[in-house]
């Protein structure tokens, strides 16, 4: 039993290496979205924005928060971001935040909204992850100068993007073939002897491949939106 538990994370790590290709939006389906991804409403001065996306700002404070989270994750793996690597990560974060604003704007143009009940439910789910629940959650927000209004707006944007992804997924009729699953399994197995049997690994591989295809569709949509967008990056 212990062996099976150890094998699964190894498989996931191998698949992540195989399937990682700049497709960040697959992360939505794995519930690893953090609250620092989005810009807040334009109630700050222009100096507090990293960029403007069709008149909507990418807030510097949230950019810094997101970078700090990613930097901490690198440190936890024994890697220090320095020099060119540090700048590359910063540029990727900024471009991701711009893309996310574009998806929210697109969703709103499509008539997609986040209902109050859905926002409330997501807020409660987030709060429940803190040991002291809402009190500790509010203290964490205050320390980062983020208000509850900001959080609810962020959740709303999050939900809109998820609906955009669901819409695009339904429209494109995504399928994963047995051959694709087998090929990915063989590649993973060639990298490690710790990969579980095919039938056990199959659902994980199918999900990864599906998310990769969704990511490619969303990236294509983002590229189209960027062509028409007015994006100004602060110097």
Phi, psi and omega per residue, in radians:
X1 nan -0.737 -3.139
X2 -1.102 -0.664 3.139
X3 -1.066 -0.741 3.141
X4 -1.080 -0.706 -3.127
X5 -1.113 -0.659 -3.128
X6 -1.285 -0.556 -3.062
X7 -1.201 -0.677 -3.018
X8 -1.082 -0.825 3.097
X9 -1.062 -0.598 3.119
X10 -1.122 -0.759 3.111
X11 -1.073 -0.783 -3.127
X12 -1.082 -0.688 3.133
X13 -1.145 -0.726 3.130
X14 -1.145 -0.775 3.127
X15 -1.078 -0.684 3.134
X16 -1.049 -0.713 3.124
X17 -1.190 -0.670 -3.118
X18 -1.214 -0.661 -2.967
X19 -1.753 -0.177 -3.130
X20 -1.204 2.177 -3.129
X21 -2.718 0.714 -3.116
X22 1.407 0.148 -3.128
X23 -1.676 1.558 -3.054
X24 -1.476 -0.341 -2.998
X25 -1.321 -0.199 3.038
X26 -1.093 -0.343 -3.135
X27 -1.046 -0.466 -3.123
X28 -1.016 -0.695 -3.070
X29 -1.295 -0.234 -3.121
X30 -1.773 0.156 3.034
X31 1.009 0.819 3.125
X32 -2.122 0.476 3.125
X33 -1.344 2.332 3.096
X34 -1.889 2.785 -3.016
X35 -1.270 -0.154 -3.091
X36 -1.532 0.040 -3.013
X37 -1.249 -0.488 -2.925
X38 -1.849 2.724 3.013
X39 -1.386 2.729 3.059
X40 -1.655 3.073 3.119
X41 -1.080 2.699 -3.075
X42 -1.329 1.184 3.092
X43 -1.931 0.234 3.141
X44 -1.972 2.870 3.091
X45 -1.261 2.794 -3.082
X46 -1.065 -0.467 -3.132
X47 -1.173 -0.278 -3.090
X48 -1.663 0.249 3.127
X49 -2.044 2.406 3.059
X50 -1.354 -0.537 -3.104
X51 -2.804 2.872 3.045
X52 -2.103 2.300 -3.112
X53 -2.123 1.786 -3.044
X54 0.904 0.702 3.101
X55 1.535 -0.090 3.134
X56 -1.784 2.352 -3.000
X57 -1.577 2.545 2.933
X58 -1.630 1.871 -3.011
X59 -1.239 2.312 -3.118
X60 -1.057 -0.709 -3.106
X61 -1.056 -0.707 3.138
X62 -1.312 -0.562 3.032
X63 -1.069 -0.817 -3.140
X64 -1.087 -0.687 3.129
X65 -1.126 -0.766 -3.130
X66 -1.142 -0.738 3.115
X67 -1.089 -0.723 -3.140
X68 -1.065 -0.695 3.126
X69 -1.128 -0.755 -3.136
X70 -1.201 -0.701 3.112
X71 -1.067 -0.699 3.105
X72 -1.117 -0.655 -3.138
X73 -1.165 -0.638 3.060
X74 -1.134 -0.775 -3.139
X75 -1.053 -0.674 -3.141
X76 -1.097 -0.419 3.114
X77 -1.678 0.109 3.102
X78 1.467 0.312 -3.128
X79 -2.026 2.281 3.083
X80 -1.811 2.176 3.113
X81 -1.353 2.084 -3.118
X82 -2.422 2.758 2.996
X83 0.900 -2.237 -3.058
X84 -1.104 -0.678 3.130
X85 -1.085 -0.696 3.135
X86 -1.106 -0.769 -3.141
X87 -1.188 -0.630 3.108
X88 -1.094 -0.773 3.126
X89 -1.114 -0.734 3.129
X90 -1.067 -0.766 3.141
X91 -1.119 -0.665 3.132
X92 -1.157 -0.707 3.100
X93 -1.061 -0.811 -3.128
X94 -1.072 -0.781 -3.141
X95 -1.137 -0.655 3.084
X96 -1.080 -0.756 -3.123
X97 -1.158 -0.646 3.061
X98 -1.109 -0.809 3.135
X99 -1.048 -0.690 -3.116
X100 -1.167 -0.675 3.075
X101 -1.108 -0.722 3.119
X102 -1.060 -0.677 3.121
X103 -1.177 -0.672 3.095
X104 -1.123 -0.789 3.136
X105 -1.079 -0.724 3.098
X106 -1.093 -0.788 3.139
X107 -1.019 -0.765 3.128
X108 -1.110 -0.656 3.093
X109 -1.123 -0.517 3.119
X110 -1.450 0.030 3.140
X111 1.441 0.259 3.141
X112 -1.440 2.279 3.134
X113 -2.306 2.828 3.053
X114 -1.896 2.067 -3.126
X115 -1.249 2.697 -3.123
X116 -1.050 -0.668 -3.140
X117 -1.126 -0.724 3.127
X118 -1.140 -0.690 3.113
X119 -1.125 -0.772 3.130
X120 -1.049 -0.770 -3.122
X121 -1.099 -0.739 3.140
X122 -1.193 -0.664 3.106
X123 -1.060 -0.798 3.134
X124 -1.123 -0.629 3.111
X125 -1.117 -0.731 3.135
X126 -1.152 -0.802 -3.123
X127 -1.042 -0.669 -3.084
X128 -1.138 -0.261 -3.136
X129 -1.405 -0.152 3.122
X130 -1.693 2.330 -3.103
X131 -0.921 -0.773 3.130
X132 -1.557 0.177 -3.111
X133 0.875 -2.281 -2.884
X134 -1.106 -0.640 -3.130
X135 -1.067 -0.851 3.133
X136 -1.162 -0.643 3.123
X137 -1.063 -0.814 3.135
X138 -1.114 -0.639 3.114
X139 -1.132 -0.688 3.097
X140 -1.124 -0.688 3.113
X141 -1.138 -0.806 -3.112
X142 -1.055 -0.661 -3.140
X143 -1.126 -0.457 -3.135
X144 -1.797 0.145 3.134
X145 1.017 0.710 3.095
X146 -2.018 2.313 -3.097
X147 -1.660 2.903 3.065
X148 -1.104 -0.602 3.089
X149 -1.072 -0.726 3.100
X150 -1.065 -0.756 -3.119
X151 -1.119 -0.771 -3.138
X152 -1.122 -0.648 3.103
X153 -1.167 -0.710 3.103
X154 -1.085 -0.773 3.105
X155 -1.065 -0.739 3.114
X156 -1.021 -0.797 3.135
X157 -1.116 -0.733 3.099
X158 -0.980 -0.858 -3.107
X159 -1.139 -0.630 3.104
X160 -1.112 -0.790 3.131
X161 -1.092 -0.729 3.109
X162 -1.039 -0.691 3.120
X163 -1.204 -0.618 3.062
X164 -1.085 -0.762 3.130
X165 -1.108 -0.755 3.107
X166 -1.093 -0.717 3.121
X167 -1.076 -0.844 -3.128
X168 -1.142 -0.647 3.115
X169 -1.097 -0.785 -3.134
X170 -1.144 -0.704 -3.095
X171 -1.193 -0.500 -3.047
X172 -1.733 0.019 3.016
X173 0.814 1.078 -3.054
X174 -1.250 2.292 3.091
X175 -2.307 2.589 3.080
X176 -2.104 2.143 -3.071
X177 -1.470 2.782 3.085
X178 -1.076 -0.638 3.139
X179 -1.117 -0.717 3.119
X180 -1.114 -0.728 3.137
X181 -1.115 -0.801 -3.118
X182 -1.097 -0.757 -3.129
X183 -1.088 -0.763 3.137
X184 -1.153 -0.684 3.094
X185 -1.079 -0.785 -3.129
X186 -1.075 -0.704 3.127
X187 -1.139 -0.720 3.119
X188 -1.141 -0.739 -3.112
X189 -1.156 -0.573 3.134
X190 -1.166 -0.391 -3.136
X191 -1.598 -0.313 -3.089
X192 -2.741 2.453 3.083
X193 -1.444 -0.105 -3.069
X194 -1.534 0.064 -3.120
X195 -1.238 2.313 -3.132
X196 -1.200 2.974 3.123
X197 -0.987 2.721 -3.029
X198 -0.973 -0.851 -3.066
X199 -1.097 -0.552 3.107
X200 -1.311 -0.642 -3.095
X201 -1.435 -0.363 -3.000
X202 -0.916 -0.845 -3.120
X203 -1.056 -0.679 3.131
X204 -1.143 -0.759 -3.126
X205 -1.139 -0.762 3.137
X206 -1.051 -0.720 3.135
X207 -1.143 -0.752 3.104
X208 -1.047 -0.806 -3.122
X209 -1.132 -0.670 3.102
X210 -1.101 -0.792 3.140
X211 -1.130 -0.610 3.094
X212 -1.099 -0.758 3.140
X213 -1.162 -0.680 3.069
X214 -1.078 -0.760 3.129
X215 -1.034 -0.704 3.132
X216 -1.134 -0.680 3.114
X217 -1.139 -0.789 -3.141
X218 -1.152 -0.676 3.105
X219 -1.113 -0.628 3.075
X220 -1.133 -0.745 3.098
X221 -1.082 -0.777 3.137
X222 -1.063 -0.727 3.129
X223 -1.052 -0.703 3.104
X224 -1.151 -0.711 3.141
X225 -1.168 -0.658 -3.136
X226 -1.145 -0.582 3.139
X227 -1.087 -0.575 -3.087
X228 -1.693 -0.160 -3.001
X229 -1.453 2.710 3.002
X230 -1.785 1.752 -3.069
X231 -1.975 2.118 3.127
X232 -2.121 2.042 3.133
X233 -1.678 2.258 -3.116
X234 -1.164 2.547 3.137
X235 -1.393 nan nan
